[in-house]
């Protein structure tokens, strides 16, 4: 059983300690200075610890008071934040989406205006991390790449993660057939080194050196490809917008499944929240829209 002091006394003391006196605390708490003083004295009696030295020219925190204030302020700030989050979530006003940085930049953020147009009353918060960060308690949902098997979570498939090489338009003219990749600089992603071997094998390309620069994220490699550094292995839906806009070109028509897919992931109890229901409707619709020009060849 927790041995907790009076929360009214704690609030009164923390406000007085933070604001430098009973008058400031009284104004913040909407009570009288005498009421604050009484609550603090009752708290000191309950704790058997002197928190303030009462002097003619004002109050001074004792060492114990300093330690108590420094510990209480972040606790009460966290309690206020948690209370606001719970209340907002209960009314469906806040949607926190956990997603990897490349997915956020390459697909989700460019489309958020469309979601806001459909659900203007939902406050959207994007937090990055994706599969590399444990699913946080305060996330409403996440978008993750995997096999869909996350115990304790509901996972709804959004996209197949198809692989296809991409490059700048200026480099595409040198890539007439997959074997031409042997003479190209193949850009790599540190956590996805199996992508190039998977695609090359499906394309029937034999031994091929894969020794281009290594990048931490897909987004970095795709930007390098757009800048003409080499050929990157593109993954849906990261490449859709750049291909449509002509910043990147898909030189070969072969799409190879990565073996995993993108999923909308959430805890079962989130399903009833209005913000999540609106987001789920929107993203499942957006996911099935065809990506215009996704597989357009450089020479077409």
N, C-alpha and C positions, 0 to 999 in steps of 0.2 A: 504493500500500500504506500502511495506517495505521501511524504510529509511536506505538504505545500503550505507556504504562508498565505495570508490574505492577499488575494489578487488586487483588491482595491488599495491596500497598503503598498504593494509592490509598484502599482501604477503611480501612486502619489509620490513615493520616494524617487522613482526613476525620472519622473517629470521634473521634480524639484532639483535633483542632482544635475540633470542635463541642462536645465534652463537657469540654474543659479539661484533659486530661491522659491519660497512658497507662493509668492505673488504670480510669478510666471506660470508655475504649475497650476495654480487655481484658475487662471485664464484659459489654459489649454484644456483642463478637465471640466470647466464650467461649474466650479464649486467655489467656496470661499477660501481664502488663505488659512483661516482658522481650521477649516475642515481638513485641509491638506496636512497642517501641522499635527492635528490629532491622529490622522491615519498613519503618519510616519512614526509618531511616538508609540502607537499600538504595535506597529511592525517591529520597532526596536525592542519593545518588551517581549514580543513573541520570539524574536531571534536571540534575545539576551545579548545584543551587540549594539554599541553606539555607532550610528551611521553619520550623524552630523554633530559638530561642535557648534552650539548656539552661542553666538557672540553678540555684543551690543551693536556692532556694525554689520551684522549679517551672519550667514551660515558658512561653515567650512566642513568639507567632507573629511572624515577620518580615513585612515588607510583602509579600514574595512569597508567604508562607504565607497571609496574609489573602486575597490575591487568588485563590489556588488554592482555599482553602476556600470562598469565596463563589461560585466557579464550579462546584465539585464537588458541593456539597450539593443544589442543585436538579436536577443531572444524575442523581445517584444516587436522589433521590426519584422522578424521572420513570421511571427504570429499574425501580424497585420497583413503581410503579403499573402500568407497561406489562406487566411480568411477571405481576402479579396478574390483569390484564385478559385476557391471552392464556390463562393457565391456567384462569380461570373460564369463558371462552368455549369452550375446548376441551371442557370438561365440561358445557357447556350451562347453566350456572348464572346467567349474566348476559345480559340482553336490553336493548339500548339502542335506543330508538325515537326517531327524529328526526321531529318533527311541528310544524306551525304552532301558535301559541298558542291560536287560537280553536278549532281541531279538538281540541286537548288538553283544553281546559276544557269545551267544549260536547258532546263525544261520548266521547272516549277515557277520560279520568279517571273519569267517573261509572260506567264499565263495568269498570274494572280489578279491582274486587273479584270479579267473575265470573270473570275470567281467573285471578286468584290462587287461586280455589277449584278450578279445573281443573289448575293447574300451580303448587302451593305452593312447589316447590323452585327456581323460576326467580326470580332477582332482577331486577326491572323498573326501568329507568332511563329517564325521559322527558326529552328535551332538545328545546327549542323552536327554531324557525327555519324549518322546512319549506322551501318553494320559494325563500325569500329567502336561504338560507344554503347554500353548497356541501355536498354529501353528504360527511360526515366519515368518515375511515377507521375510527373506532372505533364508528360506528353499525352495529348489527346490521341494521336495516331503517329505512325511512322511510314515511310516508304523505303522498302528494303529489297535488296537483291539477294535471292537465295532460292531454296527449294520449296518454300512455303510451309516448312515444318518448324514452327516455333511454339513449343508447349505452353499452354496457358493463354495463347493469343489467337485471335481470328485473323486469317490471312486471305485476302482476295486478290487474285491475279489481275494485274493491270497491263503489262507489256511482256512480250517475249524479248529476251535480250539477245538479239541477232547481231552477229559480227560481220563487218565488211570494211576493207581498207578504204581510207579516204586520204585525199591530198589536195593541195592547192590546184586551181585550174591550170596554171602554167606547167605543173608537173605531170598532169594527166596525159598529155600528148605522148609522153615517153613510155606509157604503160598500155601497150596494145594487148598483152596477154599476161596471165598470172606469172609466167616464168620471168617476165621482165623485172619482177620484184627482186631478183637476185642481184641486180645492179643498182637497186635503190637503197636509201638509208631508211631502215625500218625503226620507227620510234617505239619505245617500250614503256609500259606502265609497271611500276615496281610490284604491285600486288596482283598483277594479272599477266604474268609471264607466259601462261599457257595459251593465251589468245592467238598469238601468231602461229605457233605450231598447229593449233587446232584448225585454223582457216587454211593454212598452206597444205596440210594433209588432205583436207576436203577438196581443195582445188587441184590436187594431183601434182603439186610442186615438190620435187625431191629435195635434196640437201640445199639449204639456204642459210646464209649467215644472217643472224638476227643480233646485231651488235651496235645498234644506234643508241642515241642518248636515252637515259632512263628518267622517267618523271614520276612524281609521287601520285598524281591523280590523272584520270583520263582527260579532264579539262585542260591540263597543262600540255599534254601530248597533242590534243586536237588543235590548240592554239598554235603550237609549234608547226604542225602540218599546214595550217592556214597561212602561216608566215613563210612557207617554202622550205622548212628545214628538212623535211622528209615525208614519209608515208606513215600515218598513224593507223592503228586498228580502231575503227569506229565501233561504237556499241549503241544500239537503240535504247532510249530515244535521244541520247546525247547529240547525235549528228543531224537530227531531222531539220531543225531550223537553219543550220549553216548550209545544208545541202539545198534546201528550198531557196535560200537567199543567194546561193552561188558562191559562198565563201569557201566551201569545200565541195569536192566532186567525188562521187563513187565511180571509180574507173572500171569495176567489174560487177556483173550482175549477181554473182554468187553471194548469197546470204547464208551464214553458217550459225546454227543455234549455239549459244555460249554454254548451254546446259543448265542455266538458271533463268529466273524471270524476276520481274519487278512486282512487288506485292504491296498493297495497302494493308498495314498491320495495326491492330488495336486490341485492347483488352475488352472482353465481352461487355462489361458494364458501361463502356463508352458509347455503345450502339444507340442508346436512347437519347443522347445529347443532341439538341437541335443544331448546334454548330457542326458537329461531326456528320449528322445526317445530310446537311446541305453540302458539305465538302465531299462526302462520298458520292452523292448524286452527280456533282460536277466533275470530279476527277475520273469516275468510271466512264462518263460520257466523253470527256476529252481524250481519254486513252484509246478509244476505239475509232477516233476520227483518223482517216487516212492521212499520212504525212506526204503532202504533195511533193513530188520530185525526189522522194527519198532514195530511190534506186536509179535515178536518171544518170545515164552515162555521160561522160565528158564530150563525147563526139556526137550525141544525138541532138 
